Amino acid sequence: MDLKSIKAIIDSKEYPDSVKENLIIHVLSDDDNVIPIMLKILDGERDNNKELIMDSNAELSRALLTLEDPKLKTKKPIIELKFVTGEIRKHYLKWQKKIRCTFKMEGLP
């Protein structure tokens, strides 16, 4: 991969970003290894998406179990609601570059 050419394009002050993108794509298209590299990137993205789905399913399952717990209204529910909400917040923070809260709320990413 011609990293020097790509760096020169990125560092250039004379082109807008849209032109830089096209120039970088042109440099990459001349590289015989670009397809295997792109496949590695796609594999990484697939792995990342699988992890996101597994994490989301775990958090939603935990939330559902907690919300359906008949002991929720008592003093000793099976899973503490504060713990679950803390875990959901951690989940959002972990995946904040891929998922977003659909509500406008202060204090949330």
MODELLER restraints for C-alpha pairs under 7 A, 6 or more apart:
rsr = mdl.restraints
at = mdl.atoms
rsr.add(forms.Gaussian(group=physical.xy_distance, feature=features.Distance(at['CA:1:A'], at['CA:31:A']), mean=5.99, stdev=0.5))
rsr.add(forms.Gaussian(group=physical.xy_distance, feature=features.Distance(at['CA:6:A'], at['CA:24:A']), mean=5.87, stdev=0.5))
rsr.add(forms.Gaussian(group=physical.xy_distance, feature=features.Distance(at['CA:9:A'], at['CA:20:A']), mean=6.07, stdev=0.5))
rsr.add(forms.Gaussian(group=physical.xy_distance, feature=features.Distance(at['CA:10:A'], at['CA:20:A']), mean=6.64, stdev=0.5))
rsr.add(forms.Gaussian(group=physical.xy_distance, feature=features.Distance(at['CA:28:A'], at['CA:34:A']), mean=6.27, stdev=0.5))
rsr.add(forms.Gaussian(group=physical.xy_distance, feature=features.Distance(at['CA:59:A'], at['CA:88:A']), mean=6.26, stdev=0.5))
rsr.add(forms.Gaussian(group=physical.xy_distance, feature=features.Distance(at['CA:63:A'], at['CA:84:A']), mean=6.38, stdev=0.5))
rsr.add(forms.Gaussian(group=physical.xy_distance, feature=features.Distance(at['CA:66:A'], at['CA:79:A']), mean=5.92, stdev=0.5))
rsr.add(forms.Gaussian(group=physical.xy_distance, feature=features.Distance(at['CA:66:A'], at['CA:81:A']), mean=6.84, stdev=0.5))
rsr.add(forms.Gaussian(group=physical.xy_distance, feature=features.Distance(at['CA:69:A'], at['CA:77:A']), mean=6.83, stdev=0.5))
rsr.add(forms.Gaussian(group=physical.xy_distance, feature=features.Distance(at['CA:69:A'], at['CA:78:A']), mean=6.98, stdev=0.5))
rsr.add(forms.Gaussian(group=physical.xy_distance, feature=features.Distance(at['CA:71:A'], at['CA:77:A']), mean=4.63, stdev=0.5))
rsr.add(forms.Gaussian(group=physical.xy_distance, feature=features.Distance(at['CA:71:A'], at['CA:78:A']), mean=6.91, stdev=0.5))
